[in-house]
Amino acid sequence: MRPTIKAHADFIPNRFREQVALVVGGAQGIGKAIAVRLAREGAQVIIADIDRKMLLKTAQEIRQDKGEVRTIACNVRREPQVKRMVSSVIRRYERIDVLMQIAGVAKPAPFLKTSTEHYDWILDTNVKGSFLVARAVLPHMIKQRRGKMVFMASTNSWDAEAELAPYNISKAGVFLLAKTLAREFGRYGINSNALGPGFIRTRLSGWVLEHPGFAAKYKDLIPLGRIGEPEDVAGPATFLASRDADYVNGVLLFVDGGQLA
Ligand SMILES: NC(=O)c1ccc[n+]([C@@H]2O[C@H](COP(=O)([O-])OP(=O)(O)OC[C@H]3O[C@@H](n4cnc5c(N)ncnc54)[C@H](O)[C@@H]3O)[C@@H](O)[C@H]2O)c1
């Protein structure tokens, strides 16, 4: 029985068999949907997250779904914790085939009321976190001479939204990080790409999706006429991590129902 994991598009059995996938920020929302999908497709999944309670809950759901999963508590803003997370994966599995760097935060504020602490929190989590995780994982992928890195950018990497300056800046930074790594590590058989979701129904986007003004206008905003679900992102994410994407490197794949069309 699969009680709490939502049904989604067809999965591809064994696509990630014998592969080790680290999903950072996998305790809930989009990261969870990606972890579930990878586990269903045969990967040994490690979910890392700052939220211990949700980590355990998600791991339990994946196990009930017959997936292989382990958890690691990690705050991506803290370098020693990121190093420990990667060392513990390598100690146990000796490799990392897929990195999903999904952890991120967002909070709106009018620009003139955006405190330095707010700015640092968003940039440290989204950009420095991605930098620290990538820097810790890459030496192992270089040794393996292969690896797939997927970073969580956004439509905001491309189009700015008002009252989200630190978030917009951070997501542009994450996209450029993914592109930089594509250029620098392609020669080792490592692919680095970014995902650009639009409006996806999660805890993070609740404040905007629940706004009455948004409900009135989203059908015009999104050509497909609906808000995305975390499972809508899991397919494109696993595509970028799969052998089908062996020649895809340095792209930002929008998953936005056509919002930026
Ligand atoms: N929901 C959307 O509409 C949307 C759109 C575009 C991009 N994104 C991006 O997708 C990613 C996932 O967001 P979501 O919507 O699923 O939100 P979410 O809040 O449901 O999930 C984010 C996860 O990141 C974890 N996290 C936060 N700070 C962390 C830290 N310091 N260390 C480790 N883990 C941490 C959280 O605990 C949580 O499990 C984010 O990077 C977000 O910016 C979301």
The ligand as an SDF file (V2000), in Angstrom:
LIG
                    3D

 44 48  0  0  0  0  0  0  0  0999 V2000
    7.7950   25.7970   -4.6550 N   0  0  0  0  0  0  0  0  0  0  0  0
    8.0760   26.5450   -5.6940 C   0  0  0  0  0  0  0  0  0  0  0  0
    7.1900   27.1510   -6.3020 O   0  0  0  0  0  0  0  0  0  0  0  0
    9.5030   26.6560   -6.1860 C   0  0  0  0  0  0  0  0  0  0  0  0
    9.7340   27.2780   -7.4180 C   0  0  0  0  0  0  0  0  0  0  0  0
   11.0350   27.3700   -7.8970 C   0  0  0  0  0  0  0  0  0  0  0  0
   12.0910   26.8700   -7.1460 C   0  0  0  0  0  0  0  0  0  0  0  0
   11.8560   26.2760   -5.9410 N   0  0  0  0  0  0  0  0  0  0  0  0
   12.9900   25.7690   -5.1990 C   0  0  0  0  0  0  0  0  0  0  0  0
   12.8260   24.3850   -4.9470 O   0  0  0  0  0  0  0  0  0  0  0  0
   13.5530   24.0350   -3.7670 C   0  0  0  0  0  0  0  0  0  0  0  0
   12.6510   23.2390   -2.8510 C   0  0  0  0  0  0  0  0  0  0  0  0
   11.6150   24.0740   -2.4110 O   0  0  0  0  0  0  0  0  0  0  0  0
   10.1570   23.5610   -2.0160 P   0  0  0  0  0  0  0  0  0  0  0  0
    9.2020   24.4420   -2.7040 O   0  0  0  0  0  0  0  0  0  0  0  0
   10.0540   22.1040   -2.1610 O   0  0  0  0  0  0  0  0  0  0  0  0
   10.1400   24.0100   -0.4770 O   0  0  0  0  0  0  0  0  0  0  0  0
   10.0900   23.1960    0.9030 P   0  0  0  0  0  0  0  0  0  0  0  0
   10.1860   24.2110    1.9530 O   0  0  0  0  0  0  0  0  0  0  0  0
    8.9250   22.2810    0.8810 O   0  0  0  0  0  0  0  0  0  0  0  0
   11.4190   22.3240    0.8450 O   0  0  0  0  0  0  0  0  0  0  0  0
   12.6940   22.8670    1.0550 C   0  0  0  0  0  0  0  0  0  0  0  0
   13.5270   21.8600    1.8180 C   0  0  0  0  0  0  0  0  0  0  0  0
   14.8420   22.4320    2.0260 O   0  0  0  0  0  0  0  0  0  0  0  0
   15.1850   22.1940    3.3880 C   0  0  0  0  0  0  0  0  0  0  0  0
   16.1610   23.1880    3.8580 N   0  0  0  0  0  0  0  0  0  0  0  0
   15.9440   24.5130    4.0530 C   0  0  0  0  0  0  0  0  0  0  0  0
   17.0420   25.0850    4.5610 N   0  0  0  0  0  0  0  0  0  0  0  0
   17.9810   24.1100    4.6780 C   0  0  0  0  0  0  0  0  0  0  0  0
   19.3130   24.0800    5.1470 C   0  0  0  0  0  0  0  0  0  0  0  0
   19.9140   25.1910    5.6210 N   0  0  0  0  0  0  0  0  0  0  0  0
   19.9820   22.9120    5.1220 N   0  0  0  0  0  0  0  0  0  0  0  0
   19.3800   21.7760    4.6720 C   0  0  0  0  0  0  0  0  0  0  0  0
   18.1190   21.7450    4.2400 N   0  0  0  0  0  0  0  0  0  0  0  0
   17.4140   22.8970    4.2320 C   0  0  0  0  0  0  0  0  0  0  0  0
   13.8710   22.2920    4.1430 C   0  0  0  0  0  0  0  0  0  0  0  0
   13.9350   21.7240    5.4370 O   0  0  0  0  0  0  0  0  0  0  0  0
   12.9320   21.5740    3.1880 C   0  0  0  0  0  0  0  0  0  0  0  0
   12.8900   20.1800    3.4470 O   0  0  0  0  0  0  0  0  0  0  0  0
   14.0530   25.3520   -3.1700 C   0  0  0  0  0  0  0  0  0  0  0  0
   15.4160   25.5220   -3.5370 O   0  0  0  0  0  0  0  0  0  0  0  0
   13.1750   26.3910   -3.8400 C   0  0  0  0  0  0  0  0  0  0  0  0
   13.8060   27.6360   -3.9210 O   0  0  0  0  0  0  0  0  0  0  0  0
   10.5760   26.1450   -5.4420 C   0  0  0  0  0  0  0  0  0  0  0  0
  1  2  1  0
  2  3  2  0
  2  4  1  0
  4  5  1  0
  4 44  2  0
  5  6  2  0
  6  7  1  0
  7  8  2  0
  8  9  1  0
  8 44  1  0
  9 10  1  0
  9 42  1  0
 10 11  1  0
 11 12  1  0
 11 40  1  0
 12 13  1  0
 13 14  1  0
 14 15  2  0
 14 16  1  0
 14 17  1  0
 17 18  1  0
 18 19  2  0
 18 20  1  0
 18 21  1  0
 21 22  1  0
 22 23  1  0
 23 24  1  0
 23 38  1  0
 24 25  1  0
 25 26  1  0
 25 36  1  0
 26 27  1  0
 26 35  1  0
 27 28  2  0
 28 29  1  0
 29 30  1  0
 29 35  2  0
 30 31  1  0
 30 32  2  0
 32 33  1  0
 33 34  2  0
 34 35  1  0
 36 37  1  0
 36 38  1  0
 38 39  1  0
 40 41  1  0
 40 42  1  0
 42 43  1  0
M  CHG  2   8   1  16  -1
M  END
$$$$
